Amino acid sequence: MRERARLIIESPRFQRFVIAVILINAVTLGLETVPWAMESAGPVLGAVDHAALYVFVAELLAKVYVHRGRFVRDPWNIFDTVIVAVAVLPATGGLSVLRALRVLRVLRLVSVVPSLRRVVNALLAAMPGMSSIVVLLTLVLYVGGVMATKLYGTTAPEYFGSLPVSLFTLFQTMTGEAWPDIAREVMASHPSAWIFFVVFILICSFVVLNLFMAVVVSAMDDEKHAEEEALSEVVEETSANATQAIMSELAALRAEVRLLREEMGVGSPG
């Protein structure tokens, strides 16, 4: 019974069914924010939402039944359990904010779709390398903030009047939001200020941020290679087991043929 349940929940057809339920639930949660949709089909949307929740709970219970103790060893199972548990909690009284958190069920798509799960695993694997880049970016922001405060604090106090204000302005500049307006205002009194802004943007946007992408891409490559190695090990193990089974069957057949020949040889003289 447990093996049959495992084959069902791990089958591609069942996985596609779960993905379809997640997508339908995402659409219904979005429609619940539309007043006219709630007025015309509010009960239907609520029924669909509850049906999707029942499907998710049934899926988790089936996984617990199939995997037993191994269920909690998979982080993605814990992720799904937390998201479904938030939806099961009563959304009344002081917990009414949990009603808005039902949309987190859409994130279950990450744990169901292998390609999305691979991306998340790569991002988590890239965290150690990204932490060093975050430290480097923080240093660049701090140095730039101190320099901008000393150089342009008197000219543009609304942008560089103090270190916290300068850090926020430089962070805004790093994202590319309205930095030409800030630069032109400062350049009205400091014509050479463009050098500071251009160098800062080059360092932050074209160097540090590209390092982020390089680390993530490298982590994704490592994740892909690890999956390929794991798959090759499984294939090799399966092939070895199949070969061993075939050799055992051949040995058994040879023994049967030998016994049959001996019996025929014994009975031939009579």
C-alpha positions in Angstrom: 0.0 0.0 0.0 2.8 2.4 0.9 4.7 1.6 -2.3 1.6 2.2 -4.3 1.1 5.6 -2.6 4.7 6.5 -3.3 4.3 5.7 -7.0 1.2 7.9 -7.2 2.7 11.0 -5.4 6.0 10.7 -7.4 4.3 10.2 -10.8 4.6 13.1 -13.3 0.8 13.2 -13.7 0.3 13.8 -10.0 3.1 16.5 -10.0 1.3 18.3 -13.0 -2.0 18.1 -11.0 -0.4 19.8 -8.0 1.2 22.5 -10.2 -2.3 23.1 -11.8 -3.9 23.4 -8.3 -1.2 25.9 -7.2 -1.7 28.0 -10.3 -5.5 28.0 -10.0 -5.2 28.9 -6.3 -2.9 31.8 -7.2 -5.5 33.1 -9.7 -8.2 32.9 -7.1 -6.2 34.7 -4.5 -5.5 37.5 -6.9 -9.2 37.7 -7.9 -10.1 38.1 -4.2 -8.4 41.5 -4.3 -10.8 42.6 -7.0 -14.1 44.1 -5.6 -16.3 43.2 -8.6 -15.0 39.6 -8.7 -15.8 39.2 -5.0 -19.2 40.6 -5.4 -20.1 38.3 -8.4 -18.2 35.1 -7.4 -17.0 35.5 -3.8 -18.4 32.1 -2.6 -17.0 30.3 -5.6 -13.5 31.8 -5.0 -13.7 30.8 -1.4 -14.7 27.3 -2.3 -11.9 26.9 -4.7 -9.4 28.3 -2.1 -10.6 25.7 0.5 -10.5 22.9 -2.1 -6.9 23.8 -3.0 -6.0 23.8 0.7 -7.5 20.4 1.2 -5.4 19.1 -1.8 -2.2 20.5 -0.2 -3.0 18.9 3.2 -3.8 15.6 1.6 -0.6 15.7 -0.4 1.5 16.4 2.8 -0.2 13.6 4.7 0.5 11.2 1.8 4.1 12.2 1.8 4.3 11.7 5.6 2.7 8.2 5.2 5.1 7.3 2.4 8.4 8.7 3.7 7.8 8.5 7.4 10.9 9.6 9.2 12.6 10.7 6.0 9.9 13.4 5.5 11.6 15.8 7.9 15.0 15.3 6.4 14.0 17.1 3.2 14.1 20.9 3.7 11.5 21.3 0.9 9.0 19.2 2.8 9.5 21.5 5.9 9.0 24.5 3.6 5.7 23.1 2.2 4.6 22.2 5.7 5.1 25.7 7.1 3.3 27.3 4.2 0.3 25.0 4.4 0.3 25.3 8.2 0.0 29.1 7.9 -3.0 28.7 5.7 -4.6 26.2 8.1 -4.4 28.5 11.2 -7.6 30.5 11.9 -7.5 33.9 10.3 -9.8 35.7 12.8 -9.2 38.1 15.7 -5.6 38.9 16.3 -4.5 36.4 13.6 -6.4 38.1 10.8 -3.1 39.1 9.3 -2.6 35.4 8.4 -5.4 35.8 5.9 -3.0 37.9 3.7 -0.3 35.3 4.1 -2.3 32.7 2.3 -0.7 34.0 -0.9 2.5 32.3 0.3 1.0 29.1 -1.0 2.0 30.2 -4.5 5.6 29.8 -3.4 4.9 26.0 -3.3 5.5 26.2 -7.0 9.2 26.6 -6.2 9.3 23.2 -4.3 7.3 21.4 -7.0 9.0 22.6 -10.2 12.6 21.1 -10.3 14.1 24.0 -12.3 12.9 26.6 -9.8 14.1 24.4 -6.9 17.5 24.2 -8.6 17.7 28.0 -8.8 16.9 28.4 -5.1 19.5 25.7 -4.2 22.1 27.6 -6.2 21.2 30.8 -4.5 21.6 29.2 -1.1 24.9 27.6 -2.1 26.1 31.0 -3.3 25.5 32.7 0.1 29.0 32.2 1.4 30.6 33.8 -1.7 28.0 36.5 -1.7 28.7 37.5 1.9 32.2 38.5 0.9 30.8 40.7 -1.9 28.3 42.3 0.4 31.2 43.2 2.7 33.1 44.7 -0.2 30.0 46.6 -1.3 29.5 47.9 2.2 33.0 49.2 2.3 32.6 51.0 -1.0 29.4 52.6 0.1 31.0 53.7 3.4 34.0 55.2 1.8 31.9 56.9 -0.8 29.5 58.2 1.8 32.3 59.7 3.9 33.9 61.3 0.8 30.6 62.7 -0.4 29.7 64.1 3.0 33.0 66.0 3.2 33.0 67.1 -0.4 29.4 68.0 -1.1 27.7 68.2 2.3 27.7 72.0 2.3 26.6 72.3 -1.3 23.8 69.8 -1.2 22.8 69.1 2.4 19.5 67.4 1.4 21.6 64.7 -0.3 24.9 64.7 1.5 24.3 66.7 4.7 25.3 63.8 7.0 26.7 60.3 6.7 23.4 58.4 6.9 21.8 60.8 4.3 24.9 60.3 2.1 24.7 56.6 2.4 21.0 56.6 1.3 21.8 58.9 -1.6 24.6 56.7 -2.8 22.5 53.6 -2.5 19.9 55.4 -4.6 22.6 56.3 -7.1 23.8 52.7 -7.2 20.4 51.5 -8.2 20.4 54.1 -11.0 17.3 56.0 -9.6 17.4 59.8 -10.5 21.1 60.0 -10.0 21.6 62.4 -13.0 19.4 65.0 -11.2 21.5 64.6 -8.0 24.7 64.9 -10.0 23.6 68.0 -11.9 22.6 69.8 -8.7 26.0 69.1 -7.2 27.8 69.9 -10.4 26.3 73.4 -10.4 28.8 74.2 -7.7 31.4 71.5 -8.3 31.8 70.9 -12.0 34.2 68.0 -11.5 31.7 66.1 -9.3 30.8 63.9 -12.3 34.1 62.1 -11.8 33.0 61.0 -8.4 29.5 59.8 -9.5 30.8 58.0 -12.6 33.6 56.2 -10.8 31.2 55.2 -8.0 28.6 53.9 -10.4 31.2 52.0 -12.4 32.6 50.3 -9.2 29.2 49.4 -7.8 27.1 48.6 -10.8 29.6 47.2 -13.3 32.0 45.5 -10.9 30.4 44.5 -7.6 27.0 43.7 -8.9 28.5 41.7 -11.7 30.4 39.7 -9.1 27.1 38.8 -7.6 25.9 37.4 -10.9 29.2 35.5 -11.4 28.9 33.9 -8.0 25.3 32.8 -8.6 26.1 31.5 -12.1 29.0 29.5 -10.7 26.8 28.1 -7.9 24.2 27.1 -10.5 26.9 25.3 -12.6 28.0 23.5 -9.4 24.4 22.5 -8.6 24.0 21.2 -12.2 27.2 19.2 -12.0 26.2 17.7 -8.6 22.9 16.6 -10.0 24.5 15.1 -13.1 27.0 13.2 -10.8 24.2 12.0 -8.6 22.2 10.8 -11.6 25.3 9.0 -13.1 25.9 7.3 -9.8 22.2 6.1 -9.7 22.5 4.9 -13.3 25.8 3.1 -12.6 24.3 1.5 -9.4 21.2 0.5 -11.3 23.3 -1.0 -14.1 25.5 -2.9 -11.7 22.5 -4.3 -9.9 20.9 -5.3 -13.3 24.1 -6.9 -14.4 24.4 -8.8 -11.1 20.8 -10.0 -11.4 21.4 -11.2 -15.0 24.6 -13.1 -14.0 22.7 -14.7 -11.2 19.9 -15.8 -13.5 22.5 -17.1 -16.0 24.2 -19.1 -13.3 20.8 -20.6 -12.2 20.0 -21.5 -15.8 23.4 -23.2 -16.2 22.8 -25.2 -13.0 19.4 -26.3 -14.2 20.7 -27.3 -17.6 23.5 -29.3 -16.0 21.0 -31.1 -13.7 18.8 -31.8 -16.7 21.7 -33.2 -18.7 22.7 -35.4 -15.8 19.2 -36.7 -15.5 19.0 -37.4 -19.2 22.4 -39.2 -19.0 21.2 -41.4 -16.2 18.0 -42.4 -17.9 19.5 -43.1 -21.4 21.0 -46.6 -20.8 17.7 -48.1 -19.7 
